Amino acid sequence: MTLELDHVSRSVRGVPHIRDVSLRLERGSLNVLLGATLAGKTSLMRLMAGLDVPSSGRVRVEGRDVTGLPVKKRSVAMVYQQFINYPSLTVYENIASPLRVAGLSRAEIEERVAAAAGLLKLEPYLGRTPLALSGGQQQRTAIARALVKRADLVLLDEPLANLDYKLREELREELPRIFASTGAVFVYATTEPTEALLLGGQTAALLEGGVTQFGPTADIYRRPANLATARVFSDPPLNTLRVTRQAHTVLLENGTVLPARGALARVPDGACTIGVRAHHLEVEDIAAAERAPGGDGLIRLGATIAVTEVTGSESFLHMDMGETRLTALVGGVRRLEPGAPVEVLIDPRHILLFDADGRAIAPARDAAAA
């Protein structure tokens, strides 16, 4: 099945929820909808499923216009963030429930339930009720019930959001394998760029109801077409600096003047924006910075520590450079006191460049390291 959204928009009481979205999703593909809360992910899924009707534009399946066709007449399965299972039924009966409604034979039901349970490693739990399961097992049951329908379109709306870290990691690793075993179109909504990268496939970056870019997930991460996409695909938030090209130099907003060489030679005349992801910033305290050798080609900026967050294996350093807030994600435990002077180091090869209208000027050589 091929699903196509053709300039689809939807407004509710005059408020735009989806803005002129065009997407083509192919049979057997995994498609991630990536965006913050209220970016339009669920609204877009409801239009794909037929739960809502667009205010304008068309929805097509295999070239056939299904814009007004209700969800019950479409081949669609959905999995939500909440564990939606029947508490009084066993895992087997939960998975089998849509097949019984469809009137399939007992043999067909047993074959499909066994296949779905095998994919999701639920065989030992088929006789249990959902309340006797862990959160991960409950969500596996919900996913199995969606897969067992063998629907042409499977929609997963932040299905792992309510699970603890260990369970999320476990299912994230397994889901691509599960998806690859079917020929359905899968659409997976998430707020987490890391989850999109782990899942792979294709990603649509969403912002305020519009798709800012759509394509292979790794390509969009490495080469965002615009500043909006780079921000959607950065967590912690993308660090941005306004810069101005003046002849053979580049002037940063804090007054630093750098030669327009190497990666900075791509900076055009006039104003533009440099974007740097948090894990591409290095931070040195002033004492270490004074011992650092020069001539290494790094951009060096003075800043002061605002907040330090230690998560265990990593530390988030939030720094102020004048009116600009920068965030670095560094390995290990780094405890720096508020107000401590530091030097921020940026490898020019890792910068993303955007013109005054937010369009990418050229792809960064290395924005792919996660």
N, C-alpha and C positions, 0 to 999 in steps of 0.2 A: 504493500500500500504506500502511495505517496500522498502526503498531506501538504496542501499549499494554502497559505494565507496571503491574500492579494489586497494590499493596501487596507488592512482591517483597522478600524477605530471603534472605540466604544466610550460613550459618555453616560453618566448616571446623574440625572437631575442637573444637567448642564455642566457637570464636572468631568473632564476627560480622565478616563482610566487607562485606555490604550490609545496610542497615537500613531496612526498610519504605519502599521507593521506589515512587512512582506517577508515571508519565510517559505522555504521549500524543504520539507523533511522527507528523506528517502526511506524506502523499506529497509529494515534491518539496521537503522542508524540509531546512535545514542546522541541525544541533543540536550545540552544543559542550558537552563535559563538561569543566568547569574545576575543577581542584583540585590540591593538592600531591601529591607522591609518596606512595603508599599511601592516598590518599583514597578509592579504590574505583573509579577510572575503568575500568581493565582488567577488573576483576571484573564491573562492570556490562555492559561490552561482551560478555563471554563469556556472560552470561545472555541478552542480546539475540540473540546468534548461535546459541544452542543448544549451545555447547560445555560449559556447565555447567547444572545444573538447580537452580532455587531451592529453598531449604529450606521456604519458604512463599510464598504469593502465586501469581499466574498471569501468563503471557505470552500476549498475543493478537495475531494478525495479521488485519486486516480483520474483527475480531470473533470469529475462530476461535481456540480455545484450542490453542496449540502448545507448551505448557509442557514436555512430555516429548519433543517432536519433535527428533531429532538434527540437527546442522548440515547434513549431507549431503542432507537432505530439505527444506532451506530454501533460499530464494533470497538468499544472503548472499555478500558479498565482503569481504575484510579486507586492510588494509595496515598493516604494523608499522613500528616505529621503525628496525629493522635493514633493510638492503637485501637483501631475500630474492628473488634471481633465480637462474636456472640458469646457472652460469658457462660451461658448454660450448655453450650455445645462443645464437644471435643475438638481438638485441633483438626482431626480428620473431617468432622462434619462442618467445621468452619470453612475449610478449603473446598469441600464438596458442595457447599450451599449454592453457589451460582449455577453449578451443573445440574443440580436437582431442579432448580427453578426452570432451567432450559429444557428439562425433560429428557436428558441423556440416559442411556441404558446403564444398568448397574456395572457392567463390565467396562464401559467407556469411562465411567466415573472413577472406578478403582484404578484404571490405567493412568488417567490424568493426575489423580491425587498422588499416586506413587511417584510419578515423574517429577511433579512440583516439589514434593517433600524431599526427594533425593537431591534436587538442585539446591535446596535451601537447608539441607542437613536437619530435617525435622522428623526423620523416621522414628527415632526413639521416643518422640513426644506425641505421636498421633492419638494416643488414648487419653491424654491429659486435657483438662480444661484450661483456658487462657490464664485464669488466676493462679494456676500452678506453674506458670512459666516466668522466666525472666523477661525484662523489657525487650531485649534483643530477640528472644524467641517469639514473643508476641508480634513484633514487627515483621519477623520472618513469616509468620503465619498470614499476616495481612498481605504481604507481597506474594506469597504462594497463592492466595485466593485470587489475586489479580492475574497472575501468570496462568493459572489453570484454565481460565476462560479462553486462552489463546486468542485474545483480542488483537486487532490490527494496530491499535494505538494504546499504549500503556503510559499513564501519567502518574508521576511520583512527586508529590508536593512536599518538599523538605522531609522526606520519610525518616531521616536519622536524627532530626533536630532534638528529639526528646530522650535520646539514648546517652549513656555516659560515654566518656572518651574511648575506653577500651572497646566497647561494643560498636561504636561508630567506625573505628579503625578496622575492625574485623569485617563488618559488612561492606565498607567502602572497597576493600580488597576483593570481595567476592562478587559484588554487583556487576562489574564489567564482564566477568565470566558468565554470569547468569544471563545478562543481556545478549551476549554473543550467541547463546544457544537457541535463540528464537529469531523469527524473521519480522518481528513487530517493529514499529516506530516507537522508540522510548523517548520520553521527555521528562527530564529530572530538574526540579527547581531547587536552588540553594542560594544562600547568602554568602557562602564561603568560597573565595577564590581557590584555596588549597583543595577543597573537595572537587571543584571543577577540574583542576589539573590532575588529580588522582583518577578521576573517572575517564578523562580523555574525550574521545568523540569530537563533537562540534559544540561550540558555545555561542549563545546569543547574549550579549551584554545588554542589560536593561537599565534604563534610567528614566524615571518619571513617565513610565508608560510607553516609552519608545525604545527601539533596538538601535543601539549606537554602532554595533558591529556584529557580524555573524560569520563564523568560519571555523576551521580546525582549532581546537582549544589551545594547543601549544603555540600556534602561529599568532593567535590574538594576544596571548600573554606576552610573547616576544616582541610583536610588532603591532601594538595598538594603533589604529588608524587616526585616533583623535584623543584629546586630553580626557574627555568624558569616559571613554573605554578604559584608559589607563587607570583612572580613579576607581572605576567599578572593579577592575581586576587587580587591586592592590589592598592588602590587609597585613599590617597596619596601613593607614591612609598614605597615599602617595605624597612624598615631599615635593613641593614645587617652589621654584625660585624664578622671579622675573629678572631677565637679563636684557641688555641692550648691546648690539654690535656697533662699535665705533671704529671704522677703518680696520686696523689690524689688531684691535683689542676687543675684549668682551667685558662689559661693566656689569657686575652683580649688584643686586638691590642694596646690599650692605656697604657698597662703596669699593669692594674688592675689584681690582683690574687684573685681568688675565690675558695672556697672548692668545690670539685666535689661531691656535695650532692644533694638530691632531683632530680629535673628535670635535673640539670647539670650532674648527674651521667650518663646520656645517651650519653654525649660527648665522642666519641671514642678517642683512642690514636692518636696523630698527629693533623694535622690541619683540621678544618671544618668551617662552616659558621652558625652563628645564625641569624635568621630572626625574626623581630618583627614588627607587623603592627602598624601604627601611633597611633591608638586609644588605644593601649595597653601600651603606654608610659605615665608615669606621670612625671610632671616637678615641682620642688620646687626651689624657690630662695634660696640662701645660708643661709639667716637668718632663713627661715622656716626649711631648712634641718638640721641646727644645733640643732633645738629643737625636731627633729624627733626621736622617740625611736629606739634603735638598736635591733638586734635580730629578725627582722621581716621577714627574708629570702629573701628580695628584693635585686636585683642587683642594685648597686648605682654607677653611672658614673658621673664624673665631665665634664661639657661642658660650652660653652659660647653662648649666643644668637646671631644669625646672622640676622634673619629677623622675624618679627611678623606680621601675617596677621589675622585681626579680621573680621569675616564674619557676626557677629551679635550674633547668638546663639552659635557659636563655634569659636575657634581661632587655627590657625596653627602656631606652634613655630618651626622655623628652627634653628638648633643648630650645632655648630662645636665642635667636639671632636678630636683635632689634625687635621689630614687630612680627617677625616670621618664626613660627614654631616648626621645628624639625624633630622627627622621631627616628631613632636608630634601633634596629634589632640586632643584638650582638650575642655571641655565645658565652655561656658560663655565667657566673655571678659577678656583676659589676655594680658595686655600691658607691655611687657618687652623690655627695651632699648637694641639696639645692643651693644654687648660687655659685657652685664650683666652676671656674673657667676651664673650658675644654677646646680642643681643636677638632673640627669635623673634616674627615678626609673623604674625597669622592674621586673614584677612578673615572675619568671622562668617557671611557669605553662603555660605561654602564648607564649613561644618561639617556633620557628620552627627550626629544626636542619637538616643540609644538609652536606653530606660528601664532600671530595675534588673534586668529579666529579659532584656535584650538586644534587645527589640523596637524597631523604628524608631518614633520619636515623630512625626516629620513629615519629608517629603522636603526635602533641601537645595535651595536655589534654584539653585545652580550647583555640581554635582559632576560635570559632564560633560566639562570641559576635560581633554584627555588630555595 
